Amino acid sequence: MHPPAAPESQDAPRPLIALVGATATGKSDLAIALAEHLDGEVINADALQFYRGMDIGTAKVTAEERRGVPHHLLDVLEVTEEASVSAYQADARAAIAAIRSRGRTPILVGGSGLYVRAALDEIEFPPTDPAVRARLEQRVAEIGPAALHRELAGRDPEAAAMIGPGDARRIVRALEVGELTGRPFTAFLPRPVHADPSTVQIGLRRDRAELHERIALRVHRMVEAGLLDEIRALRERGLDRGLTARRAIGYQQGLAVLDGTLTCEAAIEETIVGTRRLVRKQDTWFRRDARVHWLDADTNTSLRHDLLPRALSLVDTARQEHAREGRAAPGETGVTAPGTPAP
């Protein structure tokens, strides 16, 4: 039996909860526990978990591990397809609205920073035109990025000031956006403003040494669980043609093992090192966001008796702050920790 969710006004929207942080910190387990307590549904924000069949190597929660909690935006792409941040934004926000329409709590969980921001923040994605981009890229090839950068400085000095004269890709994109929209490139840069004022971001972090141990253990368990067999099966479905999927940590190394260019032991070590490198990038990304409320966990931390009550307390506090600021819907009530009576 799970403790009942806290009472809620019929007209009050459920908060939008986002669980973020580095890989292997335990976000998925906490998300499921929150969903069970708050009558919630989970929305995936891990870009590699979009891919069907990439299960073991992405630590995708199994049907059994989900314990009946609905999960959204898992297994939505083939390994030959490419993910789109703008498409994800639309899909994630549609999922959030649908979950709320059922009177339930949306819980976004993942470590792909740009996708998290696309779902949560006021970000507008400018259009693109392959013909315009191809023409600009041809001009880069003919006259060099510095010359195009001077053009950008004349049209959009603010964008030129933040883009280096050798950064051909961003120079082309800034010029493309200006040509297609008539607006400066900087008008489309993300702002740290939640599109939904009820949003609560909770970050989960662990001591780096402990996290490194968890990563090594996880990789070894993935191999024991049949990661190479998974990669072999995905290869038959076109993994080698997937620009993103084939380069994913663990999958790139597994393909090399199957090709005979890397030993299994070397692949395991490369995967561990690559995952640790990813963790550092994720930490840097999320620590820059002052809106994240951090929870520290270690080997002695109990999910049910420690992390979950603290997470629920953060949600409750944030909702009370929104109410005081006049941004929350009238009549909202708080959530309470397991076993704690509502006031």
Summary of the structure (lengths in Angstrom):
residues: 343
radius of gyration: 22.2
end to end distance: 22.0
largest distance: 70.4
contacts: 1058
relative contact order: 0.17
helix: 53%
strand: 10%
